[in-house]
C-alpha cells in the first residue's frame, strides 16, 4: 500500500509537470521557449526524487527505532501483581492528570507528560468517565484526585460521583457525574503514574511509563505495571495525535483505567 501511494503521487506530479511544460511552451516565444522549459523542469524535477528519498528514509528510521522499542519491551515491560481487591467502590488518582486530549499533539514530543500512562486516562470520553461510566466496562461509584493538576497531595480533593439508574436497562441508562470539593478521601485504594522516558526514547517517539496501585491505609504496593509505547508507524508516518493511543504498546493494548480495574475490581460488574 505504501509503495502504491508513492507511485500514485509521483505519477500525478509528473502529469502536473507535463501540463505546466505545455503551458510554458504555448506562451513562450522563440529562443526564450527553450530557456523557460529548462527552468521549469529544474523547478519541478527535484520533487519526485525528494519524495521517493524522504519517506523510505523515515521508514528506515521507524523500523530501526521499532527494534529498540521491542528490546525495551522484552527487557523491562512487566506486570507485578501482589494481590487483587474485589468489591471496590472508589479509586483515588494520586497525581492529578490533565484529562484533555489536546495534550497529545505532535508538538508535545518531549513535553507530553507520561504518554504511556495517559492511554486510557486522557482524551475524548476519558478522565473520570473511564472509571465511572458503564460503557467502559466495570465501573466505580466514586473517582477522586487532588484538586490541582499535577499535584500529588491534598486536601483539597475533587470527588467525582456517578449517578446511574442501575434499575434501567443498559441501553436506557443515563449517567450524571457530580463533582464536589472535599477535604477527606473516601477511597481506600489509589494509583499513581510515572514517566520513565529518556531523551533518547522521546527522540525515537518511544515513551515509557510505570503505573503503581496502592493500599492507601496500609501504604502497601498492590500491583505495578512497567510498559512502553511506540507512536510512529512502521512506514515512517506520524499521526496528528501520536500520543493518542493509536500506536503500539507493551503490554499489548495497554490502558491505565483497564489495568487499575483489573486489580481494584469494581463492585459494579
Secondary structure, 3 states (H helix, E strand, C coil): CHHHHHHHHHHHHHHHHHHHHHHHHHHCCHHHHHHHHHHHHHHHHHHHHHHHHHHHHHHHHHHHHHHHHHHHHHHHCEEEECCCEEEECEEEECCCCCCCHHHHCHHHCCCCCCHHHHCCCCCCCCCCHHHHCHHHCCECCEEEEECCCCCCCCCCEEEEEEEECCCCCHHHCCEEEEEEEECCCCCCEEEEEEECCCHHHHHCCEEEEEEEEEECCCCEEEEEEEEEEECCCCCCCCCCCHHHCCCEEECCCCCHHHHHHHHEEECEC
